[in-house]
Amino acid sequence: MDPGEYDRVFRLESRHFWYRGLHALLLRSLERYAPTGVVLRILDAGCGTGGLMGRLGRRGAVTGLDLSPRALSYAAARGERQLVRGSVGQLPFREASFDLVVSADVLYHRAVVDDEGALAELRRVCRPGGFVFLNLPAHAWLAGDHDRAIHTARRYAARRHRSEGDGMQGSYLGPGFADAEIARVLASAGAVAERLVEGELLERAARLLAEEKVVGWFQGRMEFGPRALGNRSILGDPRSPRMQSVMNLKIKFRESFRPFAPSVLREQVAEWFELDVDSPYMLLVAPVRERWRIAMREDEQRLFGIEKLNVPRSTIPAVTHVDYSARIQTVHAETNPLYHALLSRFHALTGCPVLVNTSFNVRGEPIVCTPADAYRCFMRTEMDHLAVGSFLLDKSRQPALTDDADWRREFALD
């Protein structure tokens, strides 16, 4: 940006209609999507002269980053202290460092050579379930003298194409919770938890699942509707012959033969099931492919009732019904990147791209919504571990719940 532009922005940012409108829009979006009453860790990536930082500071601790020393000197003159010189293309922060990342009118500058790489960096430093707010100029035909002064390299326009689905816009509509709020809930319960960066959380959770541990998975915004689709889920290893009965009897508190559904990587679904279309809402039923089925022996054919139901029908018995069918959820990187990454890591460890996915609740209880709900359900059942936001909990290290003897009477059984 031309040096003189920094002087102009510094003088005008607090009163010019453009900046006032932009800041108001970002703050309204923050009020809509981020939980109130929570102190957020905020990154203003490309903070310029710091006008937005002061307004964001009402919601938490703000770090300002900019490539220009001149811009940072102006931000310091406004009284901002948490300032870092750096590029949005190579952010000097660890993974999942922030609850909110804001980048207002930055990625289009000539100094940002790789805008897609910069987007990936913004996502990297944003925690699971956090928010990235962007503002970018639209349409090349709107460019003017100001674009030359601020070194605009590109303007943006949406590609118009026919959508083959709804992008799961009807799914993750419930509330999400920042790590700071989750930490307060866990602390008030006396819980023992480890806080992990995203990559470590995924690795640890995948390894626990591969060891036949049952993991409560509480991430991002809650699903809307009767299905848990990877944000309020209880997960298990589908390869385990005992997983179905364990999850039914010790966690869901229902009959041991009740079926569970598989979550499967979309790119692998046709390899494991006789299905090659999207099923993101866990609505389509298809047979397990022949190569994964296990034929029943003669003595097993003569069994009756529950004994016959418990005979493994495939190499993923926990999600295979008596007729070799399964009700499938395909998991897509575009719509649930964190859950997709967990499945991908489990696949890399085990060769199996499938997980048992059941709703995060017990029989007769609504699906958990808040971190407090998740911790309470975790402690009242025989789940082994809980991954809630960036935190991982081990049941064996938790203090016992108090005054909780009659909790099963809270909800009528279905």
N, C-alpha and C positions, 0 to 999 in steps of 0.2 A: 504494500500500500504506500502511496506517496506520503512522505513525512508530514506534509501540511494537512493531510486528511486526519491524522491522529489529533492534531490541534483542534480541528473543527469538531470532530466527534466528541472530544473531551468537553468542549464548550456547550455543545447542543444536546448531548445524550439525555440529560435530565428533563429537557423541556420540548424537544422537537417531537412533532406528532408521530413520526415514523418509529422512533425508538420507544416512545411511551406506549404506542399501540403494540409493538412487538413484545415488549416486556410484560404488558398486561395479558396478552394472549398466552405467553409461556406460563405466567403465574396462575391463570385460570385453568390451564391444562394440568398444572401441578396439583391444584386443589381438587380437580376431578379424579385424578388417577392415583395420587399418592396419599396414604393414610394421614389424616391430620393428627396433631398431638404427638408426632414422632419426630425426634431430632435426626435429620438425614445427613449422611455424608455426601456432599455435592461437589461435582467437578464442573467448572465452567471452562470448557475446552475451546480455546480461542477467545479469551476473556476481553481482549482489546483494552480499552481504557478503564474497564472495571465498573461501568455503570450498572450492569445487571447483577454483579456480585452482591452489592449491598441489599438489593431487593430479595435475592435468593437467600441471603443470610437470615431472614426471618424464619426460615424452615430448617436451618441446620448449619453445620460447619462447611464453609465453602472454600475450595481450593481453586485459584485461577491459574490457567496455563496459557501462555502465548509465546510465539516465536520472536516477537519484536521487543527488544529492551526498551524502546521508546514507549510502546503501549504499556508495558509493565510499570514504567516510572510514573505514568499518569494514574494507573490503578493504585499505586502506592500513595500518590498524592491525595487520593480519595479516602485514605485510611485503611486500605486493604493490606493485610500482612501475609496471608498465606498465598504467596505468588511463586510460580515455578516457570522458568524459561524452558520451552521444549516444543516439539512438533506433535501435531495430532496424528501424524503418520507413524510415530514411534513414541508412545506415551511412556514416561518414566515412572510408572506405577505398577504395582502387582495386580494380578487377576483379582476381580471382585472387590476392588478397593472402595467402590462408591455405590450408594443406593440410587443416586440420580446423576446422570451425565447430560449436560446441556451443551449444545454446540449451535450457536446462533450466527448464521451468515459467515461460515468459515470454510466449508469444504470446497467451495467454488473458486477459491483464490489460486493464483498461479503457483504460489508456494506449496500448495498441496498437489503433488504430482499424481499420486495414486489415491483418488477419493474412495474407491472401494476398500482399499487397504486401511484407510483412515476409519471408515465405518467399522471394520473388523476390530480395530484397536479400541474404539469407543465401547463396543460390546464386550471386549475382553475385560476391561476394567470395571464394568458394571456387574454388580452381584446378580446371581440368579433371582428372578422375580423383581429386579429393579427396573428402572425406566431410562430410556435414552430419548431426549427431546431434541429434534433438529429443526432448523429453519433454513431454507435455501431459496434462492431467486428462481422464478419460473420463466420459461419461454425466451429463447434467444432474440426474438423480434422485439422484446421489451428493453433490450440493452440500450444504454445511453452514455453520456459523458461521465457520469458517476462510476460506471463500470470500469472505464479506463483509469480513473483516478485510484480506484481501490484494487486494481489489478485482477479483474474478473477473468477467469480462464474458461468458465462454462456456466451455462444456465440449464435448468432441468425441465423436462416435460414427461408426463406419465405415458408409458407405452399403452396403447389401447389394444386389448386382446380379449378374446372370449374366455371367461373363466370356466373351468371344467368342474368347479366345486365352489363352496362358499368360503373356503379358506378357514374353516372352523370358526367363523365369526359368531356362530351361535353357541359356542362352547365355553370358553374361559372368560366368563362375564362376571364372576364373583369377586370378592375382595382379595387383595394380596397384602403381604405384611413385610415391612422392612426388617433387616437383621436387628436393628436397634430395639424394635418392639418385641421381636422374638426373644432377644437376650433378656429383656426385662421380665417376660413371662417365665422363662426358665429359671432366672435368678430368684423370683418370688416363690417358685416351687421347690427351691433348693436342689435343682437338677444339676447333674454333672455332665458337661457337654464339651466337646472339642469344636473349635471354630476352624474351618478348613477353606482353602481357596477352591474354586470350582473343579479344577482338574484333580485335586487330591480327593475331594468329596466323591467324585464319580468313580475314581479308582478304588477307593475303600468300599463304597457301596456295592460295586460290581463284584469285588472279591468276596464280600460277605454273602451275597446272593449265591455265588458259585460254591460256597461252603454250606449251602442249604440253610442259611439263616433267613429269617423272615424280617423284612425291612418295611417300616412305615415311611412313606415318601410324601412329604408335604412341601410343595414348591409352587411359587408363582401364584396366579389368581385361581380361585376355586372354579370348578366346573359348574355350569348351569344345567340342571337336569338330573336324571336318575343314574347316570353312568359316571364312574371315576375313570378319567382318561389320561392319567399320568401326573396329575397335580395334587390329588387327594386320594392316594392309592396305597394299598398294602401289597407288597411285591414278594414273589417267591420264585424258586428254581423249578421250572416245569419238568425237568428231567428226573426229579426225585419221586419215587413211587409212594413215599409217605407224605408228600407235601399237601395233597388234597385233604387228607384226613386231619393232619396237623392244623392247617389253616381253618378248617371247618370247626373242629372240636375245641381247640384251645384259643382261637382268636375270634372267630365269628360266632361261636357258641350255638352251632346248629348241627344238623345231621351230617355225618361224615361223608356221605355220598354226594352231597350237593355240588354241582359242577362249578368250575371257574373258567374264566375267559382268558385267552392269550393276547398279550400285546406283542406285535411282531414288526420288525423293521419293514417299511413299505417296499424297499428294494429287494427284500428276501421273501416276501409272502408267497410268491408263486413256487419257490423251491420247497416250501414246507406244507402248503395247503393247495387244494384245487381251486384257487382263486387268484386272479391277477387284475383286480380293480381296487380302487380306494375303499376302505371301510373305516374311516377315522372315528366314527361315532359308535363303534362296536355293535353294529346292527346286522351284519351279514354272517350267515352260517355256511361253512364249507367243510368238506372232509379233509382230514390229514392225508397227505400224499402217501401212496402205497409204499414207497421206499422206507418210510419211517414207522409203518405199522408193525405190530407184533401179533402174529397169528396165535390163537388160543390152542393149547394142547387139549387132547381128548379128556384128560382128567379135569382140566379147567372148565371144559364145556359142560361137564356134569354138575358143576357147582350150582348153588341156588342163592338167590337173594343178595345180601350185602357181600358175601364172600365172592360171588361172581362179579359184582360191580367193582370190587377192589382189584381185580386182575388187570395189570397194565395192558393197555391196548396199543401203545406206541412208545417211542423213545421220549416223548413228552407227555407222560401219562397224567400229569396233574391238570392238563387242559384238554384231554381227549375223552369224549363221551363214549358211552357203550356202543354207539353206532359209528364211531371214528370221526364224529363231527366236532366242530368247535365254533363258537361265536367270536369272531375275530375283530380286533382293533388294529388297524395299520397305523404305524407311528411315522410321522413325516418330519424331516429336519426343518422344514419351513414353518410349521405350525407349533411344534413343541421341541425346540432344539435341545433343551436340557435332557428331557426324557429320551429323545432319540440318541443323544450322546451316551446316556447310561446303557441303553440297549446295545449300542455299538461296542461299548467296552466289555459288556457281558459276552457278546458274540466273539470278540477277539480272545477272551479268556477261555471260553468253553466250546466254541464252534456252533453254538446255538443262539439264534437271533430272536429268541422268544422269552418272555417272562410271564409268570402268572400275575394277573392284575385283578384285584378285587377292591371294592370300595372301602375307604378308610372309615370303618364303623363296625359295630357289632350288631347282631341280629336285633331288629326292632328299633335301632337308633338311627337318627339322621347322619348323613356323611359329615365328618368333622369340617368345620369352617375356619376356626381360629387356631393359633398356636396353642392356646390353653386347651381347646378341645382335643387337639392332636396328642398333647402330652398326657392328658387324662386317659384317653383311649389306649395309648401305648402302655401306660402303667397298669391298666385294669385287665390287660390281656397278656398272652404269652408271646407277644412280638419280641424279637431279639434286639432290634436296633431301630432307631428313629432318625431319619434325615429330615430336618426341618430348617428351611433356608440354608444357611451356610454351616449349620451345626449338626454334629453327629453324636448320638447318644447310645450308650451300651446299657441294656436293661440291668445287667449284673452289678453296675456301679451306682444305681439310683437308690435314693432313700425310699422307704415304703410310704405309700399314701396313707394319710391319717383320716379317721372318721369317714371311711368309705365302704363300710361293711355291706350296706344294702343298695349299692349302686345299680344292681340289675333290675331293681323295681322302678327305676326312673322312667323306663319306656316299655310300652306294651309290646309283646312279641308279635311278629308278623305271622 
